């Protein structure tokens, strides 16, 4: 496995799930460096896939702006995306419009 080209490893690793990606990164120092390297997009791709599966689709052509605190804590974009991947949850897909109007003091007017 040491002689596996980097591009081939990253291509195969791109098909792994989150648990498998974490597991393979613990098998050896070389794989860990490839998975967690700041230029690696493995965790970014996982974040976008999870977010798009659970919530609305994000436009991949737009940059994801990270907070300065997150960047300070995680040190690299790869680590930031790894952290964010584990935090993705389904957003509520409903809105209680009547409750919102009541709290805001609005009275809905019917035509």
MODELLER restraints for C-alpha pairs under 7 A, 6 or more apart:
rsr = mdl.restraints
at = mdl.atoms
rsr.add(forms.Gaussian(group=physical.xy_distance, feature=features.Distance(at['CA:13:A'], at['CA:21:A']), mean=6.71, stdev=0.5))
rsr.add(forms.Gaussian(group=physical.xy_distance, feature=features.Distance(at['CA:14:A'], at['CA:42:A']), mean=6.03, stdev=0.5))
rsr.add(forms.Gaussian(group=physical.xy_distance, feature=features.Distance(at['CA:24:A'], at['CA:31:A']), mean=6.71, stdev=0.5))
rsr.add(forms.Gaussian(group=physical.xy_distance, feature=features.Distance(at['CA:25:A'], at['CA:31:A']), mean=5.15, stdev=0.5))
rsr.add(forms.Gaussian(group=physical.xy_distance, feature=features.Distance(at['CA:25:A'], at['CA:32:A']), mean=4.08, stdev=0.5))
rsr.add(forms.Gaussian(group=physical.xy_distance, feature=features.Distance(at['CA:25:A'], at['CA:35:A']), mean=6.10, stdev=0.5))
rsr.add(forms.Gaussian(group=physical.xy_distance, feature=features.Distance(at['CA:26:A'], at['CA:32:A']), mean=6.15, stdev=0.5))
rsr.add(forms.Gaussian(group=physical.xy_distance, feature=features.Distance(at['CA:34:A'], at['CA:40:A']), mean=6.92, stdev=0.5))
rsr.add(forms.Gaussian(group=physical.xy_distance, feature=features.Distance(at['CA:35:A'], at['CA:42:A']), mean=6.75, stdev=0.5))
rsr.add(forms.Gaussian(group=physical.xy_distance, feature=features.Distance(at['CA:36:A'], at['CA:78:A']), mean=6.00, stdev=0.5))
rsr.add(forms.Gaussian(group=physical.xy_distance, feature=features.Distance(at['CA:36:A'], at['CA:79:A']), mean=6.85, stdev=0.5))
rsr.add(forms.Gaussian(group=physical.xy_distance, feature=features.Distance(at['CA:37:A'], at['CA:78:A']), mean=6.69, stdev=0.5))
rsr.add(forms.Gaussian(group=physical.xy_distance, feature=features.Distance(at['CA:38:A'], at['CA:76:A']), mean=5.72, stdev=0.5))
rsr.add(forms.Gaussian(group=physical.xy_distance, feature=features.Distance(at['CA:38:A'], at['CA:77:A']), mean=5.92, stdev=0.5))
rsr.add(forms.Gaussian(group=physical.xy_distance, feature=features.Distance(at['CA:38:A'], at['CA:78:A']), mean=5.09, stdev=0.5))
rsr.add(forms.Gaussian(group=physical.xy_distance, feature=features.Distance(at['CA:40:A'], at['CA:78:A']), mean=6.62, stdev=0.5))
rsr.add(forms.Gaussian(group=physical.xy_distance, feature=features.Distance(at['CA:41:A'], at['CA:78:A']), mean=6.93, stdev=0.5))
rsr.add(forms.Gaussian(group=physical.xy_distance, feature=features.Distance(at['CA:43:A'], at['CA:78:A']), mean=5.95, stdev=0.5))
rsr.add(forms.Gaussian(group=physical.xy_distance, feature=features.Distance(at['CA:43:A'], at['CA:81:A']), mean=5.40, stdev=0.5))
rsr.add(forms.Gaussian(group=physical.xy_distance, feature=features.Distance(at['CA:43:A'], at['CA:82:A']), mean=5.17, stdev=0.5))
rsr.add(forms.Gaussian(group=physical.xy_distance, feature=features.Distance(at['CA:44:A'], at['CA:78:A']), mean=6.75, stdev=0.5))
rsr.add(forms.Gaussian(group=physical.xy_distance, feature=features.Distance(at['CA:44:A'], at['CA:81:A']), mean=5.20, stdev=0.5))
rsr.add(forms.Gaussian(group=physical.xy_distance, feature=features.Distance(at['CA:46:A'], at['CA:85:A']), mean=6.54, stdev=0.5))
rsr.add(forms.Gaussian(group=physical.xy_distance, feature=features.Distance(at['CA:47:A'], at['CA:81:A']), mean=6.23, stdev=0.5))
rsr.add(forms.Gaussian(group=physical.xy_distance, feature=features.Distance(at['CA:47:A'], at['CA:84:A']), mean=6.63, stdev=0.5))
rsr.add(forms.Gaussian(group=physical.xy_distance, feature=features.Distance(at['CA:47:A'], at['CA:85:A']), mean=4.49, stdev=0.5))
rsr.add(forms.Gaussian(group=physical.xy_distance, feature=features.Distance(at['CA:50:A'], at['CA:88:A']), mean=6.81, stdev=0.5))
rsr.add(forms.Gaussian(group=physical.xy_distance, feature=features.Distance(at['CA:51:A'], at['CA:88:A']), mean=6.18, stdev=0.5))
rsr.add(forms.Gaussian(group=physical.xy_distance, feature=features.Distance(at['CA:52:A'], at['CA:58:A']), mean=6.47, stdev=0.5))
rsr.add(forms.Gaussian(group=physical.xy_distance, feature=features.Distance(at['CA:54:A'], at['CA:89:A']), mean=6.75, stdev=0.5))
rsr.add(forms.Gaussian(group=physical.xy_distance, feature=features.Distance(at['CA:54:A'], at['CA:90:A']), mean=5.01, stdev=0.5))
rsr.add(forms.Gaussian(group=physical.xy_distance, feature=features.Distance(at['CA:55:A'], at['CA:90:A']), mean=5.81, stdev=0.5))
rsr.add(forms.Gaussian(group=physical.xy_distance, feature=features.Distance(at['CA:55:A'], at['CA:91:A']), mean=6.23, stdev=0.5))
rsr.add(forms.Gaussian(group=physical.xy_distance, feature=features.Distance(at['CA:70:A'], at['CA:80:A']), mean=6.67, stdev=0.5))
rsr.add(forms.Gaussian(group=physical.xy_distance, feature=features.Distance(at['CA:71:A'], at['CA:80:A']), mean=6.66, stdev=0.5))
rsr.add(forms.Gaussian(group=physical.xy_distance, feature=features.Distance(at['CA:74:A'], at['CA:80:A']), mean=5.38, stdev=0.5))
rsr.add(forms.Gaussian(group=physical.xy_distance, feature=features.Distance(at['CA:101:A'], at['CA:107:A']), mean=6.61, stdev=0.5))
